Amino acid sequence: MNDGVRWLTEDEQRVWRRYLAATSMLSEYLERRMQQDAGIPHTYYEVLVSLSEAPECTLRMSELAVRSRFSRSRLSHAVTKLEAKGWVIRTSCPTDKRGAWATLSEQGRAVLEAAAPDHVEAVRKALFDVLDSEQVRRLGEITGAIVDGLAEECEAVEADADEGPG
């Protein structure tokens, strides 16, 4: 069956399926733990983290979308929910009427600081405690290579999507 498709080898297929299982299980575990420990979705926690790491805890919504790996509409929905809880403040950009800023509120910072220890413990338990130091180093290299490779591919896909259908 040589139809020009570069089919996965048996080893590649095995690794691919284990990778999918591992990333899916890790995401589900962190989501359940974040809901249980802090009462918020893991994705909202990541938005709060991104804001906490920004200068003055503020980012343009477009930059926050990139850092969160969210579509703009998904981020807007999340920020609306976070605003309703009083954890994020959204303001219009005075120089760009289409732009907006998101700022982590003091209440949001308090929620983040309360949730962080449990989150770190969950990440440590699920990921780092099952690996030795050499495996952690290799995982860093491997995930770095994947992210770097996907960054180029994602930019190409976004450019194609921006152009729209022919």
N, C-alpha and C positions, 0 to 999 in steps of 0.2 A: 504494500500500500504506500506508494510514493507519489503523493499528489501535491508535492511542494510544501506541505505542512511539516514543520519541525516538531514532530510529536515528542512528548516527554519520554525519556527512557524509564525503565522500571524503577531505577533508583531515584530519578528525578520525581516521578509520580509519588513514590513513597514519602520523600522529603516534602514535597508540596502539600500533600494531605496532612502530614504531621504539623507543618507550619500553620496551615489553616486551622487545624484543631487547637493548637497552642494559642494562637492569637485570638481566636474566638472565645476559648475558655478563659483566657486572661481578661479579656474585655468584659465578659459576663460576670466573672468573679469580682472585678473592681466595681462594676456597676451595682451589683447586689450589696457589696460591702459599703459603698458610699451611700446608698439608699438606707441601709440598716444603721450605719454609724452617724450619718449627718442629715439624712432625710432629703438629699438632693441628688439629681442625676450626676453621674461622673462627668458628663460633657459640660454641665454648668460649673462644676468645680474647676475644670480646665480653663474655662473662660475667666473665672475669678483669678486663677493663678497667672494667666497671661497678663491681666490688668495689674496684678500686684507687682509684677516684674518690670513694668513699663515706667518710664520717668513720670513722676507725679501720679502714678497709677491710672494713667489716661492713654488711650489709643484711639486713632481714627477707626471707625467701624470697619473700613476696608482692610486695614492692617490687622485688626483683631480677627477678621475672617480668615486671613492668610495664616496667622499664627495658630488659630484654632482648627484649621483645616475644615472649615465650614463653608457652605455656600452662603452668599450674602443673605438670602431669604431665611435660611436655617438660623444664622446668627441673629438676624433681626428678631425672629421669634424667641430665641433664647434670651436675648437682652430685654425684650418686653417682659418676659416672665421674671427675670432678675430685677428689673425696675419695680415691678409690682411688689416684690418682697422687700424693696428698699436697699438692695445690695449693690446696685449699679445705677448711676445717673447718666442719662443720655442728654447731650446738648447739641444744638445745631452748630455747624461750622460757620463762623461769620464771613469767611472769605470764599466759601463754596456752598451755595445753597443746597446742593445735592448731598453734601457730606455731613457726617455727624461724628461726635466724639462719645466714647464710653469711658466713664470714670468709676473706679471702685470706691464705694462709699465706706464710711467708717463701720457701718453695720456689716457690710460685705466683707471687710477686712476681718472683723471679729468672727464671722462665720467661717471664713477661710482658715484663720488661725486655730479655731476649735476643731475643724475637720482634718487639718494637715497631719497631726500625729497618727491618727488611725489610718489615713490614706498611705502614709509612708510605711507603716507597719504591714499593710496589706500588700503593697508592692514588694517590700522586702521578702515577705513570706512566700508570695506566689512566684517571684522571679529570682531574686538574688540569693535567697537561702538554698535554692536547689542547684545552684551553679558554684563551681570553684572559681578562683580568681582568674585562671587562664580562660575558662569558658566565658566569663564576664567580658574579658578583653576581646575575645573572638566575636562574641555577640555584638559588641560595640562596632567592630570592624565590619561585620556582616550587615548589620542594620544601617550603618553609614553608607555602605555601597548601594544598598537597596534604595535608601532615601535619595542619594545623589542621582542614581539612574532614573528613578521615578520623577524627580523634579523636572528633568528635561522632557520626559514623556508627557507629564501633566501640563506643562507649558504648551507643548505642541497640540494637545487635545483642546485646551482652553482657546488657543488661537483659532483652531478649526471651528469650534463652537461659536466664537465671536463673529466669524465670517458668515455663519448661517448656511442654510442649504443653497446650493448652486444657483 
